[in-house]
Amino acid sequence: MAWPILIALTVPVTALLLWLHVPAALMLGPLVAGIAFASWGGQVRSPVSIFAVAQGIVGCLIAKMVPLSIVGDILGHWVLFSTGVVSVLVASCGLGWLMTRLQILPGTTALWGISPGAASVMTFMAEAYGADIRLVALMQYLRIFLVAGIAALVARVFGVSSSYGAAAILWFPEVHWLSLGETLALAIVGPAVARVARIPAGAFLVPMVAGIVLAHLGFMTIELPTWLLAASYALVGWNIGLRFTRPLLVHAARALPRILVCTLILIAICGGIAALFVLVAGVDPLTAYLATSPGGSDSIAIIAASTNCDVSFVMAMQTVRMIAVLLLAPVLTKFIAERVKVPPGG
């Protein structure tokens, strides 16, 4: 009965968000329902590969929207991209160092939990350094939840028209089945390749990069009917929401206010960086905010796709930062963790 109950919770929440014209309602509704379901003790069993394929489909969606010239755009605006990526990394490392020195959370938990991306990598590495892996996981996925919710709110304020409401959705459009088969093949094979090659966040990145190249060189046509996107958005939302289990929330109850404050501070700092992009570089507010949001690339991709922002800019910045976090954050976090003096038993 687990899946029927979860779906029964999801449908009215999603319908309400669609009625309110909330951006990415098809993802946020399942996300909220997943949190409610998991926090009440509910559990569902599902192969991990299903969630990976859903991420692959979101990667295909971005590949369809982002031009092949994205690499040239990054190189042409390397100062802006470098500034954005380095600023977010410096802010997260500085905040993590301060929180660790002040022992706001036990041991080096804050240092690992505040990293702006690569949630699963940071969670696994944290355990090896004696941090509280459950609090790290909560920090990572709470940030993804908050980033998604706040980004949707910002999108609602700056960039969404009524055309994104429920009335405008055509659930069962005409489908080109050969193109749909090619798209599904990419969404399935891409995550499988990423898993074999052990590419972090590869379930999303590999189909996105391969899709950009293949689609824009004319080797395939990406076909994504609304019903398929809706199912994928729901799986992405559930994948985040179902992590907020009752044991995790009970364990983190005392630390939750501090975790929430620290997470909101990081989001606010990234919002300040976005404001500088608007003032100095003339980037529109919605694009700047989504581009600098700390983590949750697949959820940000879904929100960006439902708005009229510059999707290419957003995903280029998110992708560059994700790669930088995967390469640099573990090294920087280890470096800081080994030099921060943690009290005995911390």
C-alpha positions as CSV (number, residue, x, y, z in Angstrom):
1,M,0.0,0.0,0.0
2,A,3.0,2.3,0.2
3,W,3.0,3.5,-3.4
4,P,-0.8,4.1,-3.6
5,I,-0.6,6.2,-0.4
6,L,2.3,8.2,-1.6
7,I,0.6,8.9,-4.9
8,A,-2.6,9.8,-3.1
9,L,-0.7,12.4,-1.1
10,T,1.1,13.7,-4.1
11,V,-1.9,14.3,-6.4
12,P,-3.7,17.0,-4.3
13,V,-0.5,18.8,-3.3
14,T,0.6,18.9,-6.9
15,A,-2.8,20.0,-8.1
16,L,-2.8,22.8,-5.6
17,L,0.6,24.0,-6.7
18,L,-0.4,23.9,-10.4
19,W,-3.6,25.9,-9.6
20,L,-1.4,28.5,-7.8
21,H,0.9,28.5,-10.9
22,V,3.9,27.6,-8.9
23,P,7.0,27.0,-11.1
24,A,8.1,23.3,-11.2
25,A,4.9,22.3,-9.4
26,L,5.2,18.8,-10.9
27,M,8.4,18.3,-9.0
28,L,7.7,20.3,-5.8
29,G,4.4,18.6,-5.2
30,P,5.9,15.1,-5.1
31,L,8.9,16.5,-3.0
32,V,6.5,17.9,-0.3
33,A,4.4,14.8,-0.4
34,G,7.6,12.6,-0.1
35,I,8.7,14.6,3.0
36,A,5.3,14.2,4.6
37,F,5.1,10.5,3.8
38,A,8.7,9.7,5.0
39,S,8.4,11.8,8.2
40,W,5.2,9.8,9.1
41,G,7.2,6.6,8.9
42,G,6.3,5.6,5.4
43,Q,8.7,3.6,3.2
44,V,8.6,2.7,-0.4
45,R,10.7,0.1,-2.2
46,S,11.9,1.0,-5.7
47,P,15.0,0.2,-7.7
48,V,17.6,3.0,-7.6
49,S,17.8,2.8,-11.4
50,I,14.3,4.2,-11.8
51,F,15.4,7.5,-10.1
52,A,18.6,7.5,-12.2
53,V,16.5,7.2,-15.4
54,A,14.3,10.1,-14.2
55,Q,17.5,12.2,-13.8
56,G,18.6,11.1,-17.2
57,I,15.3,12.4,-18.7
58,V,15.8,15.7,-17.0
59,G,19.3,15.8,-18.5
60,C,17.7,15.2,-21.9
61,L,15.3,18.0,-21.3
62,I,18.1,20.5,-20.7
63,A,20.0,19.1,-23.7
64,K,17.0,19.9,-25.8
65,M,17.0,23.5,-24.5
66,V,20.7,24.3,-24.3
67,P,22.6,25.0,-27.6
68,L,25.9,23.4,-28.6
69,S,27.5,26.8,-28.3
70,I,27.3,26.6,-24.5
71,V,31.1,25.8,-24.3
72,G,31.8,28.9,-26.3
73,D,29.6,30.9,-24.0
74,I,31.5,29.7,-21.0
75,L,34.8,30.5,-22.6
76,G,33.6,33.9,-23.8
77,H,32.4,34.8,-20.3
78,W,35.1,33.0,-18.3
79,V,35.6,35.9,-15.9
80,L,31.9,35.9,-15.0
81,F,31.7,32.2,-14.6
82,S,34.9,31.9,-12.7
83,T,33.8,34.7,-10.3
84,G,30.5,33.0,-9.7
85,V,31.9,29.5,-9.1
86,V,34.8,30.7,-6.9
87,S,32.6,33.0,-4.9
88,V,30.2,30.2,-4.0
89,L,33.0,27.8,-3.1
90,V,34.8,30.5,-1.0
91,A,31.5,31.4,0.8
92,S,30.7,27.7,1.6
93,C,34.3,26.9,2.8
94,G,34.4,30.1,4.9
95,L,31.0,29.4,6.5
96,G,31.9,25.7,7.1
97,W,35.2,26.7,8.7
98,L,33.6,29.2,11.0
99,M,30.8,26.8,12.0
100,T,33.4,24.1,12.7
101,R,35.6,26.4,14.8
102,L,32.6,27.6,16.8
103,Q,31.4,24.0,17.2
104,I,27.9,25.0,16.1
105,L,27.5,21.3,15.1
106,P,29.4,18.3,16.4
107,G,33.0,17.8,15.0
108,T,33.4,18.6,11.4
109,T,29.8,17.9,10.5
110,A,29.1,21.5,9.4
111,L,32.2,21.6,7.1
112,W,30.9,18.6,5.1
113,G,27.2,19.5,5.2
114,I,27.6,23.0,3.9
115,S,29.4,22.0,0.7
116,P,27.3,23.5,-2.2
117,G,26.7,20.4,-4.2
118,A,27.9,16.8,-4.6
119,A,25.5,15.8,-1.8
120,S,26.1,12.0,-2.0
121,V,29.9,12.4,-2.3
122,M,30.1,14.7,0.7
123,T,27.9,12.5,2.8
124,F,30.0,9.4,2.1
125,M,33.3,11.2,2.8
126,A,32.0,12.8,6.0
127,E,31.8,9.4,7.7
128,A,35.4,8.6,7.0
129,Y,36.4,11.8,8.9
130,G,34.2,11.1,11.9
131,A,31.5,13.6,11.2
132,D,27.8,12.8,12.0
133,I,26.8,11.3,8.6
134,R,23.1,11.7,9.4
135,L,23.4,15.4,10.1
136,V,25.5,15.9,7.0
137,A,22.9,14.1,4.9
138,L,20.2,16.3,6.5
139,M,22.1,19.5,5.8
140,Q,22.8,18.5,2.2
141,Y,19.2,17.5,1.3
142,L,17.5,20.2,3.4
143,R,19.6,22.7,1.4
144,I,18.3,21.1,-1.9
145,F,14.8,21.3,-0.6
146,L,15.1,24.9,0.5
147,V,16.9,26.0,-2.7
148,A,14.2,24.4,-4.8
149,G,11.4,26.1,-2.8
150,I,13.1,29.5,-2.7
151,A,14.1,29.3,-6.4
152,A,10.5,28.5,-7.3
153,L,9.4,31.6,-5.3
154,V,11.9,33.8,-7.0
155,A,10.8,32.4,-10.3
156,R,7.2,33.2,-9.5
157,V,8.1,36.8,-8.6
158,F,10.4,37.5,-11.6
159,G,9.7,35.3,-14.5
160,V,6.6,33.2,-14.8
161,S,3.4,34.0,-16.7
162,S,0.1,32.2,-16.5
163,S,1.0,30.1,-19.5
164,Y,2.8,27.8,-17.1
165,G,-0.4,27.0,-15.2
166,A,-2.4,23.8,-15.2
167,A,-4.8,24.9,-17.9
168,A,-1.9,25.2,-20.4
169,I,-0.6,21.7,-19.9
170,L,-1.3,19.3,-22.8
171,W,-0.8,16.0,-21.0
172,F,-0.9,13.7,-24.1
173,P,0.5,15.4,-27.1
174,E,1.2,13.7,-30.4
175,V,4.4,11.6,-30.1
176,H,7.1,10.7,-32.6
177,W,7.8,7.2,-31.3
178,L,11.2,6.7,-32.9
179,S,12.5,10.0,-31.4
180,L,10.9,8.9,-28.1
181,G,12.7,5.6,-28.2
182,E,16.0,7.4,-28.9
183,T,15.4,9.7,-26.0
184,L,14.6,6.9,-23.6
185,A,17.7,5.0,-24.8
186,L,19.9,8.0,-23.9
187,A,18.1,8.4,-20.5
188,I,18.7,4.7,-19.7
189,V,22.2,4.2,-21.2
190,G,23.6,7.5,-19.9
191,P,23.1,6.8,-16.2
192,A,24.3,3.2,-16.7
193,V,27.5,4.5,-18.3
194,A,27.9,7.0,-15.4
195,R,27.5,4.2,-12.9
196,V,30.1,2.0,-14.5
197,A,32.5,4.9,-14.9
198,R,31.7,6.1,-11.4
199,I,31.0,9.7,-12.6
200,P,29.5,11.7,-9.7
201,A,26.1,13.2,-10.6
202,G,26.6,11.4,-13.9
203,A,22.9,10.2,-14.1
204,F,22.1,13.8,-14.9
205,L,25.3,15.1,-16.5
206,V,26.0,12.3,-19.0
207,P,22.6,12.4,-20.8
208,M,22.8,16.2,-20.8
209,V,26.2,16.5,-22.4
210,A,25.6,13.6,-24.8
211,G,22.2,14.9,-25.7
212,I,23.5,18.4,-26.4
213,V,26.1,17.0,-28.8
214,L,23.9,14.3,-30.5
215,A,20.8,16.5,-30.8
216,H,22.5,19.6,-32.1
217,L,24.6,17.7,-34.6
218,G,21.5,16.1,-36.0
219,F,22.1,12.5,-34.8
220,M,18.9,12.3,-32.8
221,T,15.8,14.2,-31.9
222,I,14.9,14.6,-28.3
223,E,11.2,13.8,-27.7
224,L,9.8,14.4,-24.3
225,P,5.9,14.2,-24.0
226,T,4.4,15.9,-21.0
227,W,3.3,12.6,-19.3
228,L,6.9,11.4,-19.4
229,L,8.3,14.7,-18.0
230,A,5.6,14.7,-15.3
231,A,6.6,11.1,-14.2
232,S,10.3,12.1,-14.2
233,Y,9.7,15.3,-12.2
234,A,7.7,13.3,-9.7
235,L,10.5,10.7,-9.3
236,V,13.1,13.5,-8.8
237,G,10.9,15.1,-6.2
238,W,10.2,11.9,-4.4
239,N,13.9,11.0,-4.5
240,I,14.6,14.1,-2.4
241,G,11.6,14.1,-0.2
242,L,11.8,10.4,0.9
243,R,15.2,11.0,2.4
244,F,13.6,13.0,5.3
245,T,12.8,9.8,7.3
246,R,11.5,9.9,10.8
247,P,14.7,8.5,12.4
248,L,16.7,11.1,10.6
249,L,14.4,13.9,11.8
250,V,14.3,12.6,15.3
251,H,18.1,12.4,15.4
252,A,18.5,15.9,14.1
253,A,15.7,17.5,16.1
254,R,17.9,19.4,18.5
255,A,20.3,20.5,15.7
256,L,17.6,21.3,13.1
257,P,17.3,25.1,14.0
258,R,21.1,25.6,13.7
259,I,21.2,23.6,10.5
260,L,18.3,25.6,9.1
261,V,20.0,28.9,10.0
262,C,23.3,27.9,8.5
263,T,21.7,26.7,5.3
264,L,19.7,29.9,4.9
265,I,22.9,32.0,5.4
266,L,24.6,30.1,2.6
267,I,21.5,30.6,0.3
268,A,21.5,34.3,1.3
269,I,25.2,34.7,0.5
270,C,24.6,33.1,-2.9
271,G,21.6,35.5,-3.4
272,G,24.1,38.4,-2.7
273,I,26.4,37.0,-5.4
274,A,23.4,36.9,-7.8
275,A,22.6,40.5,-6.9
276,L,26.2,41.5,-7.9
277,F,25.6,39.7,-11.3
278,V,22.5,41.8,-11.8
279,L,24.2,45.1,-10.9
280,V,27.6,44.5,-12.5
281,A,27.0,42.2,-15.5
282,G,23.4,43.1,-16.3
283,V,22.2,39.5,-15.9
284,D,18.4,39.4,-15.3
285,P,17.5,38.6,-11.6
286,L,15.8,35.3,-12.2
287,T,18.7,33.9,-14.3
288,A,21.3,35.2,-11.8
289,Y,19.5,33.7,-8.9
290,L,19.0,30.2,-10.4
291,A,22.6,30.2,-11.8
292,T,24.1,30.8,-8.3
293,S,21.8,28.7,-6.2
294,P,23.9,26.3,-4.2
295,G,23.2,22.7,-5.2
296,G,20.4,20.6,-6.6
297,S,21.2,20.9,-10.3
298,D,18.5,18.6,-11.4
299,S,15.8,20.5,-9.4
300,I,17.2,23.9,-10.6
301,A,17.1,22.5,-14.2
302,I,13.4,21.7,-13.8
303,I,12.6,25.1,-12.4
304,A,14.6,26.9,-15.1
305,A,12.8,24.9,-17.8
306,S,9.5,26.1,-16.5
307,T,10.4,29.8,-16.6
308,N,11.5,32.3,-19.2
309,C,15.0,32.7,-17.8
310,D,18.3,32.1,-19.8
311,V,18.4,28.3,-19.4
312,S,21.8,28.1,-21.2
313,F,23.4,30.5,-18.7
314,V,21.8,28.8,-15.7
315,M,22.9,25.3,-16.6
316,A,26.3,26.4,-17.8
317,M,27.0,28.0,-14.4
318,Q,25.5,25.1,-12.5
319,T,27.5,22.5,-14.5
320,V,30.8,24.4,-14.1
321,R,30.2,24.7,-10.4
322,M,29.2,21.1,-10.0
323,I,32.4,20.0,-11.7
324,A,34.4,22.4,-9.5
325,V,32.7,21.1,-6.4
326,L,33.4,17.5,-7.3
327,L,37.1,18.3,-8.0
328,L,37.9,20.8,-5.4
329,A,35.4,20.6,-2.5
330,P,36.6,17.2,-1.2
331,V,40.2,18.4,-1.3
332,L,39.4,21.7,0.4
333,T,37.1,20.1,3.0
334,K,39.8,17.6,3.9
335,F,42.4,20.4,4.1
336,I,40.3,22.5,6.4
337,A,39.1,19.5,8.5
338,E,42.6,18.4,9.2
339,R,43.6,21.9,10.4
340,V,40.5,22.8,12.4
341,K,41.1,22.0,16.1
342,V,38.0,20.0,17.2
343,P,37.6,19.4,20.9
344,P,38.0,15.8,22.1
345,G,34.9,13.8,21.5
346,G,33.6,16.4,19.0
